[in-house]
């Protein structure tokens, strides 16, 4: 079967995909990305001395808010009722890297990959915004989908993530059901 882009009709016009006939299933997606920062920024974040306040706390809220508003930013995304959204950070002090991880979960007819990717992107952009007075030479990189579950296309695990990525999703679902 020939693969085709689903956001275009037979005449090449952009369209929103009709998901009305799809089954409602549990869908999850986890995306991650990094921001490379100076040691001065790491120290300000860890020491709580940033003039704009709790950098990671604000970035977490910004990422969650972005998840909920993805359809307003990405033209062909459906408006979704999100069950859960979570943004976490890992600070790698020696490398000068802050990794953001966004996980989104819902029950619906379409996936939440774009929501997870948008959440992680806005969280990283918020870190940049809150720290640019210290040093503007930050680099945002490595934004990608790590895992997704549910839907017709099935599960996805980013190459190199291995079964550990799937275990994280499975454990998260188990915790949510308890």
N, C-alpha and C positions, 0 to 999 in steps of 0.2 A: 504494500500500500504506500502510495506517495505521501510524504509528509507535506503539510501545508500550514501556512501561518493562519491562525484562527481569527485574528482581528481584522481580516480583510474579506470582503465578499468577492464573488466571481468577477466583478468589474474592477477590483482593486480599491474599492472604497473602504475606509476605516469603519469598522462596526464593533459594537460591544457584543461579545459572545452570549448567546442565549443559553443560560444554564438551567432553565425551567424544567427540563426533562431529566436532569441528573438526580441521582439519589442523594439524600442528606446523609453524610457520614462525618465522623470525627476527623478533623484535619489539624495537623500541627506543622509548624515550620520553625526552624532555627537558623538564624543568619549571624555572621560575625564579621568583624572588621577591626582594624587597628589604627591608632594615631600615634605617630612617632613624635616624641616631645623631648625637650631639654631636661637635664637633671634639676634645673631651677623650677620648672613646672611640676615635676614629680614631687619635689620637696614641698612646694606650695599646696598641692593637692593633699598629700599625706599629712602635712602639718596643719591643714585647715587655715592657711594664711592668705588665700586668694581674696583679693578685695571684693570680688563679686559673690563670695559665699561658698557654699558647699558644692563644688564643681560636679562631682559624680552624682550627688543627690539630685541636682537640677537636671543634669544630662539624662538620668534615669527617667525622670518625669517627662522630659521632652521626648524621649524615645517612645514611651508609652502613649503619649498624646499623638505622636506622629502615626503610630500604628492605627489609631482610631480614625485618622483623617486621610489615610492613603488614597481613598477614592477621589478626594478633592485635589490631589496632586498628580496622580497618574491617570490620564484620561480614560482608559478602557477598563479600569478596575471597578469591580462592583462594590457597593456599599455593604459592609458586612457587620453582623452582630458578633463581636469578639467575646469569647468566653473568658479568656485569660491572656494577659500579655505581661512579660517579665523582661527586664533589662538588667544584666549583671556586668561587672567589670573585673578584669584581672590586670593588676599593675605589675609589670615586669621592670622593676627598678633598674637592674643592670643593663638592660637593652634600651631603656628609655621608651618603653611601649606601654600603651594602655589598650587592652583588647576589650571590645564591647561585644556582648552576646545577647541577642534578642530572640526570645521564644514566644510564639503566638499559637493559641489553640482556639478552635471553634467547632461547631457542628453546622455544616452547611453544604451547599452545592458546588462551591468553588474553593480553591486553595487559598492559603494565607502566606505564600512565599513573598509576594510583594510587600505585604504588611511587615513581615520580619525584616526584609531588606531595608525598607523605609525607616523602621524603628532604629535599626543599628546605625544607619546613615545619619539620621538627625541627632542621635545621641553623640556621635563623634563630632558632628558639626557644632554641637552645643559646647563640647569641651574646647574646641578651637575658639569659639566666640568668647568663652569665659576666661581663656588664658592668653589671648592674643596681645594683651597689654604687657605680659611678661616676655613673650617671644613669638613672633609671627612665623618663624621657620618650622612650623609643624607640618607633617605629611600624613594625610589620611590614605590608607591603602588596604588591600586584601579583603575588601567587602565581597562576601559571597554567601550563597546558600549552603549551609552545612548539611541539614537533613530536612526531609519532609515526609509526612505520612498521610495516607488517605487518598481518596479519589480514584478515578479510573486508571491513572498512570501509575498508581502504587507508590511504594516507598522509594526514597532517594537518599543516598548517603554520598556526600562529596568524596571523590577519590582521595584516598589517603587518610580519611577520617576513621575508617574501619568500623567494626562492630561497636566500638565504644560510643560513637555518636548515636547509634540506634538505641543502645542501652540507656543513654541519657533521656531520650524521648519516652521509652517504655517506663522508666522509673518515674518520670514526671507525671505520666498518665496514671500510674499506680498510686502515687502520692495524692493526686487530685481526687481519686475515687475513694480514698479512705476517709 
